[in-house]
Amino acid sequence: MSSEVTVDVSALAINVSIPEALRWTDTRRGEEFTLTTINVRLLADGHLAAKAYGRPTAGGRGAYVSFPVPDRPELAALIAEAASRAGLLWSAHLGLRSTTRE
C-alpha cells in the first residue's frame, strides 16, 4: 500500500463471553434476559464502550437487544482484560488468509 493512502479504521469491536459466575439478568418489555456476551468497542478517544447481550431466561431466541453493563469492578476488569487480549491478538495477526485453493 502506498504511503500516500491514509487508512481510516471506522470501528474496532470484540465480543466477550461472560463467565457463568459473572452473568446477570435484566428485563426488557416484560421479558427477562440472561446476559451472556459483552460487545466492547474502542472509541476514537481511546476509551472503551460496552453493551451486553443475551437470551430470554425462559428460552427461545428472543430479540437482539442491548443492555447496559452494570458498574461492577469484576465486569470492568473482564472488559479491560478482553480489550488488552484483543490488542495482543490483533498486533500478532498473520495477514489475510489466502482464499486460493491448492
N, C-alpha and C positions, 0 to 999 in steps of 0.2 A: 504494500500500500504506500502511496506517495506521502511524503511529509507535508504536502500542501493540503491534504484532506484532514479535516477535523472530524473525529468520531464522536457522535452525540449519543451517549447512552441515556435512554429515557427512563429506564427502570431497572432496579436490582431488587429482586424479591426471592424469598425462600419460604418453604413450608416446613414446619417443625411439628413432629408428633409430640403430643403432650403425654408424658409418662402417666400411667394409671393413677399413681398416688397424688398427682397434681391436678387431675381433671376436676371440673366443677360443672354445675348445671345452671342454666339460665332459662328464662321464659320469654317467648315471643308470640304474640297473638293467641295467648291461652295455651300454647303448646310448650312443653318442657324439652330442652335440648341438653345433651351431654356433650361438652366441648372437648374435642379430641385433637384438633390441629390449630396451630397458630401460623398465620401468614405474616411474615416480617418484611417490611420494605425499608430500604436505605434511602433516606430523603436527601435532597440536594445539599442541605446544610450539614450533612454527616450524622444527624440523629436518626434513630430508628422509630418506625411506627408499626404497630401490631394490631391485628384483629383476629378473633378466634372464630372457628367454625366447628360444627359437629352434626350429630344426627339426633332425631327425636328420641327421647328416652323410651317412649312406648313402642319404638320400632318403626320401620318404614323408611322411605327415602327422605321425605321432607324437602323443604326448600333450601336453597343455598343462601343462607342468611348469616351476616356477620354479627358478632357480639363484641363489646369492649372487653379487653383483658383486664381483670381485676388488678388493683395496685397491691400486689403481694410480692415480697422480696424474692421468694423462690421462683416465681414466674419471670420476674425481671432478670434473675440470674440465668434462667433457661434461655431466654431470648438473647441475652448478651453472649452467652456461650455458643449458641447456634450461629449468631452473626459472625463471631470470630472463627468458628469452624468453617463456615461457608467461605469466608475470605481466604483461608488457607487452601481450601479445595479449588476455588477459582484461580488463585495465583499459581497453582501447580497443574493447571489444565494441560492436556496433551495435544491441543489443537482440534480442529474439526475432523470428525471421523469421516473417512472416505466412504462414499456410497458405491464405489466401484466394486463389483463382484468379480472374483477370480475364478 
